[in-house]
Amino acid sequence: MRRIVVLILLILFASVTWGQQQPAGSAISSSQQSMPGMNMPGHDASNMPMKDKGIDMSADSKDADKDSDANAHAMHSMEGHMDMGPHMKMTALRAAKPGDVARAGQVVEAARKAAEKYLDYHVALADGFQIFHPEVPQKMYHFTNYGYAMEARFRFAPEHPTSLLYEKRGDNYKLIGVMYTAPKRLGEEELDQRIPLSVAQWHEHVNFCSPPPERRKEVLTPHSQFGLRGSITTQAACDAAGGTFHLVIFNWMVHVYPFEKDQASIWSVNRQHGDAD
């Protein structure tokens, strides 16, 4: 009976979160909607700790309400993850422990096997992956699986990446990698259990000031105060500008490029920040 109640709560929570992200009066197709949790691919509304056989969802509901307004503005700031500066937080690269390389290799192998099925992006769409804002030109497109994003909130399944990463090539998409996510409530020790921090560096996006409704267009302008490239990095400055401050706007994420030949390229930090290619 408890399992049924938990399942109903999960479905209800996912429905509410998805519904909050729909533009009022919009006829945009489902493939163009913001994703649960970033609501860039699967990030956020994720502080959902499991308590025994129940789930404490109160903190998540507040986070979801707070973050939903920032999603539209964040998209314009996220392109390429480049030059984040004070808006980027990364895990520290640790000294290697016995077994780290082998454990990371298992993740890469699982990522490669999962990705190979989706070299043709049509297969990804048919399997339920959805393109994050295909109408917006991007350096790299995230095709996200809502179910895998939910799963990543509770456990790490390397065979189920939250997102597939594609580059646009004319009318086609070329698969280049995958992205895993983890709840922002996790500490580095828990992230290390998912993928060794001596090999991979997870990152999250911080100090985000969402503009007030009447100033949303400013996110698109050069030298904006708002967004992940904005000059505002503190609660006080954001309040003074009439914005809404988010200390952490998305969940932890890490990109893996499993088709590359060497470890440095497979786990490239520069590439996942958009500084390469």
C-alpha positions as CSV (number, residue, x, y, z in Angstrom):
1,M,0.0,0.0,0.0
2,R,2.8,2.4,0.9
3,R,4.5,1.7,-2.5
4,I,1.2,2.6,-4.3
5,V,1.0,5.9,-2.3
6,V,4.7,6.7,-3.2
7,L,4.0,6.0,-6.8
8,I,1.0,8.3,-6.9
9,L,2.9,11.1,-5.2
10,L,5.7,10.8,-7.7
11,I,3.4,10.9,-10.6
12,L,1.5,13.9,-9.1
13,F,4.7,15.8,-8.4
14,A,6.1,15.2,-11.9
15,S,2.8,16.4,-13.4
16,V,2.7,19.6,-11.3
17,T,6.4,20.3,-12.1
18,W,5.8,19.8,-15.8
19,G,2.6,21.9,-15.7
20,Q,4.4,24.8,-14.0
21,Q,6.8,25.0,-17.0
22,Q,4.2,25.4,-19.7
23,P,4.0,29.0,-21.1
24,A,0.5,30.4,-20.5
25,G,-1.6,30.2,-23.6
26,S,1.2,28.5,-25.6
27,A,0.8,25.9,-28.3
28,I,4.5,24.9,-28.2
29,S,4.9,21.1,-28.7
30,S,6.1,18.9,-25.9
31,S,9.5,18.6,-27.4
32,Q,10.0,22.3,-26.9
33,Q,9.1,22.5,-23.3
34,S,11.5,23.1,-20.5
35,M,12.6,19.8,-18.9
36,P,11.8,18.7,-15.4
37,G,14.6,19.8,-13.3
38,M,16.8,22.3,-15.0
39,N,14.8,22.8,-15.9
40,M,17.5,22.4,-18.1
41,P,17.8,18.8,-18.6
42,G,16.7,17.2,-15.5
43,H,18.1,19.5,-13.0
44,D,16.3,20.8,-10.0
45,A,13.1,20.3,-8.1
46,S,15.2,17.5,-6.9
47,N,15.7,17.8,-3.2
48,M,13.5,14.8,-2.7
49,P,15.1,12.6,-0.1
50,M,13.5,9.2,0.4
51,K,12.5,8.4,4.0
52,D,12.3,4.7,4.5
53,K,9.4,3.8,2.2
54,G,8.0,7.3,2.0
55,I,9.1,10.6,0.5
56,D,9.5,14.0,2.0
57,M,8.4,16.3,-0.8
58,S,7.9,19.6,1.1
59,A,11.3,21.1,0.3
60,D,11.1,20.0,-3.3
61,S,7.8,21.7,-3.8
62,K,9.2,25.0,-2.6
63,D,12.3,24.6,-4.8
64,A,10.2,23.8,-7.8
65,D,8.0,26.9,-7.3
66,K,11.1,29.1,-6.8
67,D,13.0,27.8,-9.8
68,S,10.3,27.5,-12.4
69,D,10.3,31.3,-13.0
70,A,14.1,31.2,-13.7
71,N,14.0,28.4,-16.3
72,A,13.0,30.6,-19.2
73,H,15.8,33.1,-18.5
74,A,18.4,30.5,-17.8
75,M,18.1,29.0,-21.2
76,H,19.5,32.1,-22.8
77,S,22.4,32.1,-20.4
78,M,23.3,28.5,-20.6
79,E,24.4,28.3,-24.2
80,G,27.8,26.5,-24.2
81,H,28.2,26.9,-20.4
82,M,31.0,29.3,-21.4
83,D,32.7,31.9,-19.2
84,M,30.6,31.2,-16.2
85,G,33.1,32.7,-13.7
86,P,31.3,33.2,-10.3
87,H,28.2,31.4,-11.7
88,M,30.0,28.0,-11.8
89,K,30.9,25.7,-9.0
90,M,32.9,22.6,-9.6
91,T,33.9,19.7,-7.5
92,A,37.6,19.5,-6.6
93,L,39.8,17.0,-8.4
94,R,40.8,14.4,-5.9
95,A,43.8,12.2,-5.6
96,A,43.1,8.8,-7.1
97,K,42.1,5.9,-4.9
98,P,42.5,2.2,-5.8
99,G,39.7,1.2,-8.1
100,D,38.8,4.7,-9.2
101,V,40.0,4.2,-12.8
102,A,38.2,0.8,-13.2
103,R,35.0,2.2,-11.7
104,A,35.1,5.3,-14.0
105,G,35.8,2.9,-16.9
106,Q,32.6,1.0,-16.1
107,V,30.6,4.2,-16.3
108,V,32.2,5.1,-19.7
109,E,31.4,1.6,-21.0
110,A,27.8,1.9,-19.9
111,A,27.5,5.4,-21.4
112,R,28.9,4.1,-24.7
113,K,26.5,1.2,-24.8
114,A,23.6,3.5,-24.0
115,A,24.6,6.1,-26.5
116,E,25.3,3.8,-29.4
117,K,21.6,3.1,-29.7
118,Y,20.9,6.7,-30.3
119,L,23.4,7.6,-33.1
120,D,20.3,8.3,-35.1
121,Y,18.5,11.0,-33.1
122,H,15.1,9.8,-34.5
123,V,15.5,6.7,-32.3
124,A,16.1,8.9,-29.2
125,L,12.9,10.8,-30.0
126,A,11.0,7.6,-30.5
127,D,12.3,6.3,-27.1
128,G,11.0,9.4,-25.2
129,F,13.9,11.7,-25.2
130,Q,12.9,15.3,-25.8
131,I,14.9,18.2,-27.3
132,F,15.4,21.1,-24.9
133,H,14.3,24.1,-26.8
134,P,15.1,23.0,-30.4
135,E,13.8,26.4,-31.7
136,V,16.8,28.2,-29.9
137,P,20.2,28.0,-31.7
138,Q,22.6,26.2,-29.4
139,K,26.1,24.9,-29.5
140,M,25.0,21.6,-28.0
141,Y,21.5,20.2,-27.8
142,H,20.3,18.2,-24.8
143,F,17.8,15.4,-25.5
144,T,16.4,14.5,-22.1
145,N,14.5,11.5,-20.8
146,Y,12.1,12.6,-18.1
147,G,12.0,9.2,-16.5
148,Y,15.8,8.9,-16.3
149,A,15.9,12.4,-14.8
150,M,13.6,11.3,-12.1
151,E,15.6,8.1,-11.5
152,A,18.8,10.1,-11.1
153,R,17.3,11.9,-8.1
154,F,17.4,8.7,-6.1
155,R,20.1,6.5,-7.6
156,F,22.8,6.4,-10.2
157,A,22.1,4.2,-13.2
158,P,25.0,4.8,-15.7
159,E,23.0,2.9,-18.4
160,H,20.3,5.6,-18.1
161,P,21.9,9.0,-18.8
162,T,19.6,12.0,-18.1
163,S,20.5,13.6,-21.4
164,L,22.0,12.7,-24.8
165,L,24.2,15.5,-26.2
166,Y,24.1,16.3,-29.9
167,E,25.6,18.9,-32.1
168,K,23.4,20.3,-34.9
169,R,24.7,19.5,-38.4
170,G,22.4,21.1,-41.0
171,D,19.1,19.3,-40.5
172,N,20.7,16.5,-38.7
173,Y,22.1,15.9,-35.2
174,K,25.4,14.3,-34.4
175,L,25.6,12.4,-31.1
176,I,28.7,13.4,-29.1
177,G,28.1,12.4,-25.5
178,V,25.8,12.0,-22.6
179,M,25.0,13.9,-19.4
180,Y,24.4,12.6,-15.9
181,T,22.7,14.6,-13.2
182,A,22.5,14.3,-9.4
183,P,20.4,16.1,-6.9
184,K,21.9,19.3,-5.6
185,R,21.4,18.0,-2.0
186,L,24.2,15.5,-2.5
187,G,27.7,16.3,-1.1
188,E,31.0,15.5,-2.8
189,E,31.3,12.2,-1.0
190,E,28.0,11.0,-2.5
191,L,29.0,12.3,-5.9
192,D,32.3,10.4,-5.6
193,Q,30.3,7.3,-5.1
194,R,28.5,7.8,-8.4
195,I,31.6,8.7,-10.4
196,P,35.1,9.0,-8.8
197,L,36.1,12.7,-8.3
198,S,39.7,11.8,-9.1
199,V,38.5,11.3,-12.7
200,A,35.4,13.4,-13.2
201,Q,34.5,16.9,-12.1
202,W,30.8,17.6,-11.5
203,H,29.5,21.1,-11.8
204,E,26.5,23.2,-10.8
205,H,25.3,26.6,-11.6
206,V,25.2,29.1,-8.8
207,N,24.5,32.8,-7.9
208,F,21.7,33.1,-10.4
209,C,19.6,36.3,-10.5
210,S,16.3,35.9,-12.4
211,P,15.0,39.3,-13.7
212,P,11.6,40.7,-12.8
213,P,9.0,40.0,-15.5
214,E,9.3,43.5,-17.0
215,R,13.0,43.1,-17.5
216,R,13.2,39.5,-18.9
217,K,14.5,40.6,-22.3
218,E,17.6,42.0,-20.7
219,V,18.9,38.5,-20.3
220,L,19.5,38.5,-24.0
221,T,21.5,41.7,-24.1
222,P,25.3,42.0,-23.8
223,H,26.6,42.9,-20.3
224,S,23.3,41.9,-18.7
225,Q,22.9,42.1,-14.9
226,F,20.8,38.9,-14.9
227,G,21.3,35.2,-15.7
228,L,24.3,32.9,-15.7
229,R,26.5,35.5,-17.4
230,G,25.1,38.4,-15.5
231,S,27.1,40.8,-13.4
232,I,24.9,40.2,-10.4
233,T,26.3,37.5,-8.1
234,T,24.9,38.2,-4.7
235,Q,21.5,38.2,-2.9
236,A,21.8,41.9,-2.0
237,A,22.5,43.0,-5.6
238,C,19.7,40.9,-7.0
239,D,17.2,42.3,-4.5
240,A,18.3,45.8,-5.3
241,A,17.6,45.1,-9.0
242,G,14.2,43.6,-8.3
243,G,15.2,40.1,-9.2
244,T,14.9,36.7,-7.6
245,F,18.1,35.2,-6.4
246,H,18.9,31.5,-6.5
247,L,22.0,30.3,-4.8
248,V,21.9,27.1,-6.8
249,I,19.7,27.0,-9.8
250,F,20.2,23.6,-11.2
251,N,21.3,20.2,-10.0
252,W,24.8,18.7,-10.3
253,M,25.8,17.6,-13.8
254,V,28.6,16.0,-15.6
255,H,29.2,15.4,-19.3
256,V,30.8,12.2,-20.6
257,Y,32.1,11.8,-24.2
258,P,32.3,8.0,-24.4
259,F,33.3,7.9,-28.1
260,E,36.6,9.6,-27.5
261,K,39.8,7.6,-27.3
262,D,41.6,8.9,-24.2
263,Q,40.5,9.7,-20.6
264,A,41.3,13.4,-20.9
265,S,38.9,13.7,-23.8
266,I,36.3,11.5,-22.4
267,W,36.0,13.5,-19.2
268,S,37.0,16.9,-20.7
269,V,36.1,19.7,-18.4
270,N,36.9,22.3,-21.1
271,R,34.6,20.7,-23.6
272,Q,31.7,20.4,-21.2
273,H,32.0,24.1,-20.5
274,G,31.8,24.8,-24.2
275,D,35.4,26.0,-24.6
276,A,36.3,23.4,-27.2
277,D,35.0,22.5,-30.7
